[in-house]
Amino acid sequence: MTRHVALRELIAGVEGLALLRNLYDGTDEAAAQRLRELRAVLDDPALDGAEATPEHDAASGYAIWSDSYDEPGNPVVAIEAAVVGAMLREVPPGPALDAACGTGRHARALVELGHEVSGVDLTPEMLAVARANVPEASFAVADLRELPFPDERFQTVVCGLALSHLPSLDGAVGQLARVLRPGGRLLISVLHPFQALLGWNAPFSAADGSRGFVREHPHLHGDYLAAFAASGLRLERCVEPTLSERELGAKRRAFRHVPEATAAAYLGLPAVLVLTATKR
């Protein structure tokens, strides 16, 4: 099933989340303000059919997104990059795979840290940008569920903001573990499942200004742990950085219309789930 998410739906949802999060700890005045804004959103004829956002599959969505993916302003990428970058600096150099590498942002970090880097991605358009950004690495088109490498090829495997696009974890996690050496480290990051359950998917804008999104599946912590265990991986660390005030403005459409509700809805919620594991 595909969706075309209307602006009215987004704003109404943000108002509802803001109201629910502060249901017992907020003030009567703030609750009344949320309800007034919600009534206005529901009654505003200017929002009839406004800014509907269509769903794309990962291949077509990231193909459109490739030209602008590296532009600043994506709060999930910014939060994730800081955490993953710090973790990568702890890993000794060696053969490394950036799986679902996109435009090569983690591949670039790995090269600068002295790793021998390979990258794969489903989308040729993203790989074209990666090759320009990181000429020192080698890149190929591949699905996470069918990696074109021999067993135990890599000492380090990174998979950034990709696994939650898949409806099931087992095939991809099994492949990531297969190409990892015993004692090697897997580092994955995903949109936090709490955000996915709240309807936060991967939004993007095309060159003509039109919008779209790629679906994020809300795999829970237990789902990742079960996939790790089934693939011979042992969890080492779990980090869950949260949304601060500096990221709220990046929820552009909601913040433009209802800034106070956007802050009340999202401030302090976990934004990203970062997990590291070693292969037994």
N, C-alpha and C positions, 0 to 999 in steps of 0.2 A: 504494500500500500504506500502510495506517495501522498504528500501533503503540500498544500499551498497556504502558508501561515499568514494570516492577515494581521496588520498592525494593531487593530482593535483587540485581537486575541492576546497579543503579546502584552500590551499595556494593562489590560484587565487582569491577566495572570500575575503581572508584577504587583499590582495593587493588592490582589488577593494574598500573595505570598507575604507582602509587607504586613498586611493585617494579621495573618496567621502567626507569623514569627513573633509579633508583639502583642498577642492576644491577651496575655496575662501580665506582662511586664511593661507594656506601654501605657500611655495616658489616654483618658477618655477623649481629649481634644485631638490627639493624633489619630485615633480610630475614627472619629467623626470626619476628619479630613480625608482619610483613605476612602471612606464611603462616599463622600461628596465627589471626589475625583473619579471614583468608579462609575457613579451615576452619569457624570459628564461624559466619560468615555463611551458608555453604552448608548447615550443619546446623541452623540455628535455625528451629524450627517456627513461631515468632512472625512470621517474614518470609514465610510461605507466602501469596502473593497480596496482600501488604501494600502499600498506597499505590500501586496501579497508576495511571500517569499517561497519559491518552489523548491522542492527537494530534488537533489541529484545523487546518482550513485557516486562512489568514491572516484572512479576513473574519470568520469566526465566532469565532476565538480572540481577536482584538483587540476584538471587540464585548464579549466576556465580561470582558476585561482592562481595559476603558476606565475603570471605576470606581476601579481601584487602581493604574493604570500609573504615576502620579506619586508614589506612596508611596516613601519612601527604602528602600534595601536592595538595589537591583539593581546589582551591581558593574559590569556591562557599560555600563549607562547612565551611571553615575557617572564611569567612566574616560573614556568617549567624550565626555561633556559638557565635561569640562575641556579636552580637546584641541581639539574643534571650536569651543568658545567662544573660545579664544585665537586660532584661525585666523580666525574671523569678525571679530574686532576689527581685523584687517589689511586688510579689504575696504572700499573706499570705498562710501558709500551710493548706492543706486540701486534700480531695480526688481529684486525678489528673489522667488524661488520656493522655498518649503519643500515639497519633493515627498515624499509619504508622511509627512506632518507629524505624524500621531498627535495627541497632546494639545496640540501647538503649542509645545513647549519651544524649538525653534530659531527658530520664528516670533517668539516673544517676544523672544529675543535680537536678532534682526534689526530688529524694530520699535524696540527701545531704542537701536540703533545708527543709526537714522535712515533705514532702508530703507523703500520702498513694498512691502509684503509680500502675496503671495498664497500660499495653501496648498491642497494637495489630499491626499486620503487615500481609501483604498478603503472605510473603515469609517465609516458615519454616526455611530455611537456615540462614536468617538474625536473626530470633528469637532465634535460637540456640546460636548465638553469644551474643545476648542481655541477655539471661538467664545467661550466664557465666559472662558477664560484670556487670550485676545488679541483683544479686540473691535476693535482698530485694524486688524487684518488682514482680508482677505477669504478665504473658504474654500469649497471645492466638493468633491463626491464625484468621484473619478476614479481610474482605474487608471494606474500608472506607464507602462504600455505604450501608453496612448492619452491623452496629455495634451491638455486642451481649450484650448490657447493657440496663437496664431499663431507662425510662425517668428521667431526672434531677439527674443522679447518681453522677456527678462530679462538683466540684467547679471551676476547671481549666482544660482546654483542650488545648493541644499543637499538632500541625500538621506540621512537618518540612519537607520541600522540597519534597512534595508528590502530592499536589492537581493539579499541572500543568501536571502531567502524565495522568490525566483523560481528556477525550474529552469534558466533561460537568461538571460544578461545582455543579449544583443544588442538586443532590442526596446526595453527600458527605457533602456539607455544611449543608444541612438539618439534616443529621444524627449527625454531630458534635454539632449542636444547640440543637437537641432533648435530648442528654445526658447531656447537660449543665444546671446547676441550674439557676433560675432567679437571676440576679446580678452577675453570674459567668463570667469568662473571657475566651475567645477563643484567642489563639495566633497562627497565621499561618505564614509560610514562604514559598516562592516559588522562583525558578529562575525568575529573572525579565522578564516580558513579552517582553521588548525591546530586550533582549538577545535571547529569544526564536524566535522572529520575524527575528533576524539575523541568525538563524540556530544553535544556541548553544543548544545542547541537553545534555543528561547526559552520558558522555563517561566513559568507564571502561576497565580495562585489566584483562584477565583471568590468571590463574596460569601459563599457557603455553606461556604467552606473547601476545596472540591474543587479539584483541580489539573488542569492540561492543559499542552500545549506546541504551539508552531508550529514547523514544520521549518525548519532552516537548511541551505542547500545549500553545500557547501564549494568555491566557486569559487576557483581559485588566482590568485596574483598575475598569472601569464601570461594568464589569462582576462580579467582587468580590463584589462590592457595591450592585448590584442587588440581588445576591445570599444571601448576609447578610440581606438585607431588607425583602426578601421573607421568611427568616427563623427566623425573630424576633430578629435580632442582630443589635446593634448600633456600628458603627465604632468609635474607640477611638483614635488610632494612626496609622500613615503610615510612615515607615522608608525605605529609599532607599539607602543603602550604595553602594559606587562606587568602581571600580577597580583602584588600585594604582600600582605603579611600582613593588612592591614586589610580586604581583600576576601574572604579565605578563609571567614570566618564566614557570608558571604552564600550559600555553597554549603550551605544550611541542613541538608538531609536527610543529606548525606554527612558534614558536619562534626559533626552531632549524634551520629552513630554511630561514626565513625572519624576524629577530628580530626587525629591525627598523619599518617595516610595521606592525608587530604585536603591537608594542607600539602605533603607529599612529592610528591603527584601534580601539584599546580597551581602552586605558588609559582614565580614567575619566567617562566611561560609567557606568550606574547603573548595579549592578551585581545581587542583590537580592531585592525582595519586601517582607517586613515584615509588617503584619497588626495585630492589636489587636482590639477586639470587645467585648462588654458585651451583655448579654442576657436580654431583657426587661422583 
